[in-house]
Amino acid sequence: MPPKPRVPRKGHMGRDDTTVASLTAKRPTKAKKETYKPKAPVVVEPEEIVAPKEEQALVDLFTNAFSPLLTSESLKERIQTVKSHLYNRDYLAAFGELDNLQAYVVRWSPARALCYRWIFMEGACDEISRVFEFGGRRNKKVRNVVSIGAGAGGELVGMIAAVEEINRDQDLKEGTTDEDKSQFCLKAVDIAAWGPICDRLLKTSKETLLSKESVVNVKCEFLQHDVLASDFPADIINQETDLITLLFTTNELYTQSLPKTTAFFGSLREKTSPGCLLLVLESAGSYSTVKLGEDKEYPMGWLLDYTIVGKDEETAAARSNGWKLLKKEDSKWYRIPAGLKYQLELESMRFLLRVYQRV
Ligand SMILES: C[S@@+](CC[C@H](N)C(=O)[O-])C[C@H]1O[C@@H](n2cnc3c(N)ncnc32)[C@H](O)[C@@H]1O
């Protein structure tokens, strides 16, 4: 009988023992077949995109000003109602009731205000941005702006943001009262009864966007008028007006009356003085055409240029209408910055842009 092999002591791995151990070791048992278990996917959390703080503050302003409405059950339905009126270009129905106005403002004004802030600060041209720039504290300046169709507050909020941000670096002399400051005066004109909404947005914007140290005092007066009516007060737009805006409003005017809208634009020359700017934005696409009769459609940009500047590009015949074209784009984008937090959708916008200057 062969001698019993020495069983190596546990843990002792001397050379000889190893040899013995390897000789006597049991044959390795067949490795158990492992059943395939898919690995859990490694979830890489996308880094949260933080929205630019100025834009987030602007959007938050709407959240603060309209918080109960934003969470109300009936809001979605009301927005749908307004949307279908707008789709049918039935603007009087869309803006005819306070509930509709409130639904419109929470749904569309935040994105509009973001776009307008950008337009006023850099997106249009230097001449427009200069309206919001007040220079040194020593020379008190007054700027007068008339915004047609501006009841929904997008213009007001965009303008306050632009005034604040463009003039932020300037120091305010201690003890300066609001009346001693430079003055930014906006007349927001609209046919619909936007007064209470405009007031609420002015109050919240002044509390949250405009710093106490701002060198500029912002005033906003809401005026309910039909700009196409014969009794539209002649002095709302006047020789002191620095800027007139029609932002996403021109199509509505043309829908109401092409001759009256043409006459309205025609009247601006007499009322204003050289240097005054006229800014028009309108949705690109179907809203940027104007129907004349049953079968004729004009591109709105062409119609505006022809009415205001008086130059027919096809015949190169220029009339002297008292305005020059400073900037013209038929399809411009404003893209909503990533990461903005708001209860409802914020949409990027494509639009036509015109800037004219009185000569
Ligand atoms: C599509 S909304 C645009 C509102 C705002 N500018 C914005 O960008 O959100 C058009 C505005 O023009 C106003 N409007 C329409 N016809 C008008 C008229 N004849 N006179 C004054 N405002 C008018 C409407 O009441 C409405 O508030």
The ligand as a MOL file (V3000), in Angstrom:
LIG
                    3D

  0  0  0     0  0            999 V3000
M  V30 BEGIN CTAB
M  V30 COUNTS 27 29 0 0 0
M  V30 BEGIN ATOM
M  V30 1 C -51.5340 88.5160 -30.8380 0
M  V30 2 S -51.7580 89.7270 -29.6250 0 CHG=1
M  V30 3 C -50.1070 90.1600 -29.3060 0
M  V30 4 C -49.9760 90.7220 -27.9540 0
M  V30 5 C -48.5520 91.1170 -27.5710 0
M  V30 6 N -48.0120 92.1270 -28.4420 0
M  V30 7 C -47.6820 89.9050 -27.5110 0
M  V30 8 O -46.7240 89.8790 -28.2430 0
M  V30 9 O -47.9510 88.9890 -26.7600 0 CHG=-1
M  V30 10 C -52.3390 91.1700 -30.4600 0
M  V30 11 C -52.8210 92.2850 -29.5590 0
M  V30 12 O -53.2680 93.3660 -30.3750 0
M  V30 13 C -54.4590 93.9060 -29.8450 0
M  V30 14 N -55.2000 94.5820 -30.9140 0
M  V30 15 C -55.8370 94.0240 -31.9550 0
M  V30 16 N -56.4310 94.9470 -32.7270 0
M  V30 17 C -56.1520 96.1340 -32.1600 0
M  V30 18 C -56.5230 97.4730 -32.4860 0
M  V30 19 N -57.2740 97.7500 -33.5390 0
M  V30 20 N -56.0820 98.4710 -31.6800 0
M  V30 21 C -55.3050 98.1810 -30.5990 0
M  V30 22 N -54.9500 96.9330 -30.2390 0
M  V30 23 C -55.3620 95.9120 -31.0140 0
M  V30 24 C -55.1710 92.6810 -29.2780 0
M  V30 25 O -56.1340 93.0330 -28.3200 0
M  V30 26 C -53.9920 91.8830 -28.6860 0
M  V30 27 O -53.7340 92.2230 -27.3690 0
M  V30 END ATOM
M  V30 BEGIN BOND
M  V30 1 1 1 2
M  V30 2 1 2 3
M  V30 3 1 2 10
M  V30 4 1 3 4
M  V30 5 1 4 5
M  V30 6 1 5 6
M  V30 7 1 5 7
M  V30 8 2 7 8
M  V30 9 1 7 9
M  V30 10 1 10 11
M  V30 11 1 11 12
M  V30 12 1 11 26
M  V30 13 1 12 13
M  V30 14 1 13 14
M  V30 15 1 13 24
M  V30 16 1 14 15
M  V30 17 1 14 23
M  V30 18 2 15 16
M  V30 19 1 16 17
M  V30 20 1 17 18
M  V30 21 2 17 23
M  V30 22 1 18 19
M  V30 23 2 18 20
M  V30 24 1 20 21
M  V30 25 2 21 22
M  V30 26 1 22 23
M  V30 27 1 24 25
M  V30 28 1 24 26
M  V30 29 1 26 27
M  V30 END BOND
M  V30 END CTAB
M  END
